[in-house]
Amino acid sequence: MTDDSYKKTDTRTCHRRDGRPQRFAASMGFAPIRNVIILALVMCGCTKWQTRPEPSIEFTKVPPASEGGPDTAGTIEGRVTGARAGQQLVLYARGGQWWVQPLANQPFTKIQSNAKWSSSTHLGTEYAAMLVDPGYSPPPTLDSLPLKGGAIIAVNSVKGEPASPEIIKIVHFSGYDWKVRTAPSNRGGGITHYDPENVWTDSGGALHLRIATQLGQWTCAEISLMRSLGYGMYRFVVKDSSQLEPAAVLSMFTWDDSGQDPSHREFGVEITRWGDPLSKNAQYTVQPYYVPANVDRLTIPAGMLTHSFQWEPGKVSFRTVRGTDAGKAARVVAEHIFTSGVPAPGGELIHLNLYIFGSASRPLSKQTEVVIEKFEYLP
């Protein structure tokens, strides 16, 4: 027996990465057990240590800072790290309170397979994103952002970008200057995008409004008068618009964006079936529309029509006639007088727009164009 015959040798088996057994021996008399374990892990790769990244949200595109409102919108984008299957984002924009985005009935933003996300949002001074578990029910408004915990996996917020100088396109129509809309809005039950190229006047001075596709996305048209006119008679001479698709909407209306009136001093004429092919194709409206007495539905015929409204204190009188002669001998299509809920003048401007009703059961199928021959205002 040799001098080191008292040493006990421990032979152990571990499986290599290719699956074949591998043996090694450790002298229990001299090597500490922890060294044996470390050596086994290094040589055999029997255990792999993995650390899951902490969930987090990053912003890669932020809209400009603005006091916001229901008629201004932009695009916000970002990336999520560590999200699990089924989790989604809830976005908010701050305008006094935090308001869920893009709409109260569309509060969730999906995370793409590449971990990126993108959404429309109404403008605000700040923007926030929350990563939430399935089943989370987001409040439509918040006084302050919640903390991480429970169904809320991660929270991040960012201030709006400094607003860049706006590039304004102006069209001259019927003796007035009109501003062409470029910012998205939420008219029509969804986010509506606008393209200045969808607005122009022809050699005869008529105004053209168009809905077209751009890179697979529908774009619409809107213009607004650059000064308020107040009480008086407003007339709009429109070429045949009776055959618009059910999802299309042509509006001639007042709108005050100052926020002083919850209904924005809005009233006007809307040529649309609101997505229903069997519905009448036009209406006179004083907002809010959900008050039954504030809406009068009508059917307009084919051909040139003149739509008008006479705005007086506590009263607005609508009238549609055939042709361009609005005198007493005009062939009347429809008339209606509203005496309840009629706003007083403030910061309202006349708007003309052609857009898509997003909640239509039958989506728009083709490019659409309308022609407004003339606008006239008589104090």
C-alpha positions as CSV (number, residue, x, y, z in Angstrom):
1,M,0.0,0.0,0.0
2,T,1.4,3.4,-1.0
3,D,1.5,6.4,1.3
4,D,-1.6,8.0,-0.3
5,S,-3.7,4.9,-0.3
6,Y,-5.8,6.4,2.4
7,K,-7.2,9.0,0.0
8,K,-10.7,8.3,-1.2
9,T,-11.4,9.0,-4.8
10,D,-15.0,10.0,-5.8
11,T,-15.8,9.4,-9.4
12,R,-19.0,11.1,-10.7
13,T,-20.7,11.2,-14.0
14,C,-22.1,14.2,-15.8
15,H,-23.6,14.5,-19.3
16,R,-21.7,16.6,-21.8
17,R,-23.5,19.0,-24.2
18,D,-23.6,16.3,-26.8
19,G,-25.3,13.9,-24.5
20,R,-22.5,11.5,-23.9
21,P,-21.4,10.7,-20.3
22,Q,-18.2,12.2,-19.0
23,R,-16.4,11.1,-15.9
24,F,-14.1,13.1,-13.7
25,A,-12.4,12.4,-10.3
26,A,-11.9,14.7,-7.4
27,S,-9.7,14.1,-4.5
28,M,-12.0,14.5,-1.6
29,G,-9.0,14.8,0.7
30,F,-7.7,18.1,-0.7
31,A,-10.2,19.8,-3.1
32,P,-13.1,21.7,-1.4
33,I,-16.5,20.5,-2.4
34,R,-17.5,23.9,-3.9
35,N,-14.5,23.7,-6.3
36,V,-15.8,20.3,-7.4
37,I,-19.2,21.8,-8.1
38,I,-17.8,24.8,-10.0
39,L,-15.6,22.5,-12.1
40,A,-18.6,20.3,-12.9
41,L,-20.6,23.2,-14.1
42,V,-17.9,24.7,-16.2
43,M,-16.9,21.4,-17.8
44,C,-20.3,19.9,-18.4
45,G,-22.5,22.9,-18.8
46,C,-25.2,21.1,-16.8
47,T,-26.9,24.3,-15.5
48,K,-27.7,27.5,-17.4
49,W,-28.4,30.6,-15.5
50,Q,-30.9,33.0,-17.2
51,T,-32.2,36.3,-15.9
52,R,-35.5,37.7,-17.4
53,P,-35.3,41.5,-18.1
54,E,-37.3,43.8,-16.0
55,P,-40.4,44.9,-18.0
56,S,-40.0,48.5,-19.3
57,I,-41.5,50.9,-21.8
58,E,-39.6,53.2,-24.1
59,F,-40.8,56.1,-26.3
60,T,-39.3,56.5,-29.7
61,K,-41.7,59.0,-31.2
62,V,-43.5,61.6,-29.1
63,P,-46.1,64.1,-30.4
64,P,-45.8,67.8,-29.8
65,A,-46.9,69.3,-26.4
66,S,-50.3,71.0,-26.7
67,E,-53.3,71.8,-24.6
68,G,-55.0,69.3,-26.8
69,G,-58.7,68.9,-27.3
70,P,-61.1,66.4,-29.0
71,D,-60.2,67.6,-32.5
72,T,-56.4,67.4,-32.5
73,A,-54.3,64.2,-32.7
74,G,-50.8,62.9,-33.5
75,T,-48.8,59.6,-33.5
76,I,-46.9,58.1,-30.6
77,E,-44.6,55.1,-30.8
78,G,-42.2,53.1,-28.7
79,R,-40.8,49.7,-27.7
80,V,-41.5,47.3,-24.8
81,T,-38.9,45.1,-23.0
82,G,-39.9,42.0,-21.1
83,A,-43.6,41.9,-22.0
84,R,-45.4,38.5,-21.6
85,A,-47.9,37.0,-23.9
86,G,-51.3,38.7,-23.7
87,Q,-50.1,41.9,-22.1
88,Q,-51.0,45.2,-23.8
89,L,-50.4,48.9,-23.4
90,V,-52.8,51.6,-22.2
91,L,-51.9,55.1,-23.3
92,Y,-52.9,58.4,-21.8
93,A,-52.5,62.0,-22.8
94,R,-52.5,64.9,-20.3
95,G,-54.8,67.8,-20.8
96,G,-55.7,68.9,-17.3
97,Q,-56.5,65.3,-16.4
98,W,-55.0,62.2,-18.0
99,W,-57.3,60.9,-20.8
100,V,-57.1,57.4,-22.1
101,Q,-56.0,57.1,-25.8
102,P,-56.8,57.0,-28.6
103,L,-60.5,56.7,-27.6
104,A,-62.4,55.7,-24.5
105,N,-63.9,52.8,-26.5
106,Q,-60.5,51.8,-27.9
107,P,-58.2,51.9,-24.8
108,F,-55.7,49.2,-25.6
109,T,-52.6,49.3,-27.9
110,K,-51.2,46.0,-29.1
111,I,-47.5,45.2,-28.8
112,Q,-46.1,43.9,-32.1
113,S,-44.1,40.8,-32.5
114,N,-40.9,42.9,-32.7
115,A,-41.7,44.5,-29.4
116,K,-42.6,47.8,-31.0
117,W,-45.9,49.7,-30.6
118,S,-47.6,52.6,-32.3
119,S,-50.9,54.5,-31.9
120,S,-52.8,57.6,-32.6
121,T,-53.3,59.9,-29.6
122,H,-55.0,63.2,-28.9
123,L,-52.5,65.9,-28.2
124,G,-51.5,66.8,-24.6
125,T,-48.8,68.4,-22.5
126,E,-47.5,64.9,-21.4
127,Y,-48.0,61.3,-22.6
128,A,-47.9,58.1,-20.6
129,A,-47.9,54.3,-21.3
130,M,-48.8,51.5,-19.0
131,L,-48.0,47.8,-19.6
132,V,-51.0,45.8,-18.2
133,D,-52.1,42.2,-17.8
134,P,-55.1,40.7,-19.6
135,G,-58.4,41.7,-18.0
136,Y,-57.2,45.1,-16.8
137,S,-60.0,47.7,-17.1
138,P,-58.5,51.2,-17.7
139,P,-60.3,54.2,-16.3
140,P,-61.2,56.8,-19.1
141,T,-59.6,59.6,-17.0
142,L,-57.0,59.8,-14.2
143,D,-56.0,62.7,-11.9
144,S,-52.6,61.1,-11.5
145,L,-50.8,58.1,-13.0
146,P,-50.9,54.9,-11.0
147,L,-47.9,53.2,-9.6
148,K,-46.5,49.8,-10.8
149,G,-48.2,46.9,-9.0
150,G,-50.9,44.3,-9.4
151,A,-52.2,44.2,-13.0
152,I,-50.0,47.2,-13.9
153,I,-46.6,45.8,-14.9
154,A,-44.7,48.9,-15.9
155,V,-45.4,52.7,-16.2
156,N,-43.6,55.4,-18.1
157,S,-44.3,59.0,-19.1
158,V,-42.7,61.7,-21.2
159,K,-43.3,65.4,-21.9
160,G,-44.5,66.4,-25.3
161,E,-42.0,67.6,-27.8
162,P,-41.6,71.3,-28.5
163,A,-44.0,72.2,-31.2
164,S,-42.4,73.0,-34.5
165,P,-43.7,75.9,-36.6
166,E,-46.8,74.8,-38.5
167,I,-46.7,74.8,-42.3
168,I,-50.1,76.2,-43.3
169,K,-51.7,75.7,-46.6
170,I,-54.3,78.4,-47.6
171,V,-56.9,78.1,-50.3
172,H,-58.9,81.0,-51.7
173,F,-62.5,80.2,-52.2
174,S,-65.5,82.4,-52.8
175,G,-63.6,85.5,-51.7
176,Y,-62.4,84.1,-48.4
177,D,-59.1,82.6,-47.1
178,W,-59.5,79.0,-45.8
179,K,-56.9,77.0,-43.7
180,V,-56.4,73.4,-44.9
181,R,-56.3,70.8,-42.2
182,T,-53.2,68.6,-41.7
183,A,-53.6,67.3,-38.2
184,P,-55.5,64.1,-37.5
185,S,-58.9,64.2,-35.7
186,N,-61.3,61.8,-34.1
187,R,-64.3,62.6,-36.3
188,G,-66.3,59.6,-37.5
189,G,-65.7,57.3,-34.6
190,G,-62.0,56.8,-35.2
191,I,-58.8,58.6,-36.0
192,T,-59.2,60.5,-39.3
193,H,-56.1,61.5,-41.3
194,Y,-56.0,64.4,-43.7
195,D,-53.9,65.3,-46.7
196,P,-53.6,68.9,-48.0
197,E,-53.4,67.5,-51.5
198,N,-57.1,66.4,-51.1
199,V,-58.2,70.1,-51.3
200,W,-57.9,72.4,-54.3
201,T,-59.9,75.0,-56.4
202,D,-60.3,74.6,-60.1
203,S,-60.0,77.3,-62.9
204,G,-63.7,78.2,-62.3
205,G,-63.2,78.8,-58.6
206,A,-65.1,75.8,-57.4
207,L,-63.7,74.0,-54.3
208,H,-62.9,70.2,-54.6
209,L,-62.7,68.0,-51.5
210,R,-61.5,64.4,-51.9
211,I,-61.0,61.2,-49.9
212,A,-58.1,59.2,-51.3
213,T,-55.6,56.5,-50.3
214,Q,-52.0,57.2,-49.5
215,L,-49.7,54.3,-48.7
216,G,-52.6,52.0,-48.0
217,Q,-54.3,54.5,-45.7
218,W,-57.4,56.6,-46.4
219,T,-56.9,60.4,-46.1
220,C,-59.6,63.0,-46.0
221,A,-60.1,66.7,-46.5
222,E,-61.1,69.7,-44.4
223,I,-60.9,73.5,-44.5
224,S,-61.9,76.2,-42.0
225,L,-62.6,79.8,-42.5
226,M,-59.8,82.0,-41.0
227,R,-62.2,84.4,-39.3
228,S,-65.4,84.2,-37.4
229,L,-68.5,85.7,-39.0
230,G,-71.2,85.4,-36.3
231,Y,-75.0,85.8,-36.9
232,G,-76.2,85.9,-40.5
233,M,-77.1,83.8,-43.5
234,Y,-74.7,81.1,-44.7
235,R,-75.2,79.4,-48.1
236,F,-73.3,76.5,-49.8
237,V,-73.9,75.6,-53.4
238,V,-73.0,71.9,-53.8
239,K,-72.9,69.7,-57.0
240,D,-74.6,66.4,-56.8
241,S,-73.7,64.7,-53.5
242,S,-76.8,62.4,-53.3
243,Q,-74.8,59.3,-54.3
244,L,-72.1,59.4,-51.7
245,E,-71.2,55.9,-50.3
246,P,-72.9,55.3,-47.0
247,A,-69.6,55.6,-45.1
248,A,-68.8,59.0,-46.5
249,V,-69.7,62.3,-44.7
250,L,-69.8,65.8,-46.2
251,S,-70.3,68.5,-43.6
252,M,-70.8,72.3,-43.6
253,F,-70.8,73.4,-40.0
254,T,-69.7,75.8,-37.3
255,W,-67.0,74.8,-34.8
256,D,-65.4,76.7,-31.9
257,D,-62.1,75.1,-30.8
258,S,-61.6,77.3,-27.8
259,G,-63.2,74.9,-25.4
260,Q,-65.5,77.4,-23.8
261,D,-68.6,75.6,-25.1
262,P,-68.8,71.8,-24.5
263,S,-70.7,71.5,-27.8
264,H,-68.1,73.8,-29.6
265,R,-71.0,76.0,-30.9
266,E,-71.5,73.4,-33.5
267,F,-74.4,73.2,-35.9
268,G,-74.7,72.6,-39.6
269,V,-75.7,70.4,-42.6
270,E,-74.3,66.8,-42.9
271,I,-74.7,64.8,-46.1
272,T,-74.4,61.2,-45.0
273,R,-76.2,57.9,-44.3
274,W,-74.0,57.2,-41.3
275,G,-73.0,53.9,-42.8
276,D,-76.6,52.6,-43.3
277,P,-77.5,52.2,-47.0
278,L,-81.2,52.3,-46.1
279,S,-81.1,55.5,-44.1
280,K,-82.0,59.0,-45.3
281,N,-78.9,60.7,-46.8
282,A,-78.7,64.1,-45.0
283,Q,-79.5,65.9,-41.8
284,Y,-79.7,69.3,-40.1
285,T,-78.1,69.3,-36.7
286,V,-77.5,71.4,-33.6
287,Q,-75.1,69.8,-31.1
288,P,-75.3,67.7,-29.0
289,Y,-76.7,65.3,-31.6
290,Y,-77.9,62.7,-29.0
291,V,-80.8,65.0,-28.0
292,P,-83.6,63.8,-30.4
293,A,-84.9,67.4,-31.0
294,N,-81.5,68.5,-32.2
295,V,-81.5,66.4,-35.4
296,D,-83.8,66.6,-38.4
297,R,-83.1,63.8,-41.0
298,L,-84.0,64.4,-44.7
299,T,-83.5,63.0,-48.2
300,I,-81.7,65.1,-50.8
301,P,-82.2,64.5,-54.5
302,A,-79.7,64.3,-57.3
303,G,-78.4,67.5,-58.9
304,M,-77.1,70.9,-57.8
305,L,-78.4,72.0,-54.4
306,T,-78.1,75.1,-52.2
307,H,-78.0,74.4,-48.5
308,S,-78.3,77.4,-46.1
309,F,-78.8,78.3,-42.5
310,Q,-80.0,81.6,-41.0
311,W,-78.4,82.1,-37.6
312,E,-80.2,84.5,-35.2
313,P,-80.3,84.9,-31.4
314,G,-81.9,81.7,-30.1
315,K,-82.8,80.4,-33.5
316,V,-81.3,78.8,-36.6
317,S,-83.3,78.1,-39.7
318,F,-82.1,75.5,-42.2
319,R,-83.2,75.3,-45.8
320,T,-82.3,73.2,-48.9
321,V,-83.4,74.1,-52.4
322,R,-82.8,72.8,-55.9
323,G,-80.3,74.7,-58.1
324,T,-78.5,77.9,-57.2
325,D,-81.4,80.3,-56.9
326,A,-82.2,80.6,-53.2
327,G,-84.9,83.3,-53.7
328,K,-88.6,82.9,-52.9
329,A,-89.3,81.1,-56.1
330,A,-86.7,78.4,-55.3
331,R,-87.9,74.7,-55.4
332,V,-87.7,73.8,-51.7
333,V,-86.4,70.3,-50.8
334,A,-86.5,70.7,-47.0
335,E,-86.7,73.2,-44.2
336,H,-86.4,73.1,-40.5
337,I,-86.1,75.6,-37.6
338,F,-84.3,74.9,-34.3
339,T,-85.1,77.2,-31.3
340,S,-83.6,75.0,-28.5
341,G,-79.9,74.7,-27.7
342,V,-78.9,77.3,-30.4
343,P,-75.5,78.8,-29.4
344,A,-74.5,82.4,-29.4
345,P,-71.5,83.5,-31.5
346,G,-68.0,83.2,-29.9
347,G,-64.8,81.9,-31.5
348,E,-66.6,79.6,-34.0
349,L,-65.4,79.2,-37.6
350,I,-67.1,77.7,-40.6
351,H,-65.7,74.3,-41.6
352,L,-66.1,72.2,-44.7
353,N,-65.0,68.6,-44.6
354,L,-65.3,65.3,-46.4
355,Y,-64.4,62.3,-44.2
356,I,-65.1,58.6,-43.4
357,F,-67.6,57.5,-40.8
358,G,-65.4,54.9,-39.0
359,S,-68.2,52.9,-37.4
360,A,-69.9,52.1,-40.7
361,S,-70.7,48.4,-41.2
362,R,-69.9,48.7,-44.9
363,P,-66.4,50.4,-45.2
364,L,-65.7,52.9,-47.9
365,S,-64.8,51.1,-51.2
366,K,-63.5,53.8,-53.5
367,Q,-62.0,57.3,-53.8
368,T,-64.7,60.0,-53.3
369,E,-64.8,63.6,-54.4
370,V,-67.3,66.4,-54.0
371,V,-67.5,69.9,-55.5
372,I,-68.7,73.0,-53.7
373,E,-69.4,75.7,-56.3
374,K,-69.9,78.6,-54.0
375,F,-70.0,79.8,-50.4
376,E,-71.8,83.0,-49.5
377,Y,-72.3,84.9,-46.2
378,L,-74.9,87.7,-45.7
379,P,-74.9,89.5,-42.3
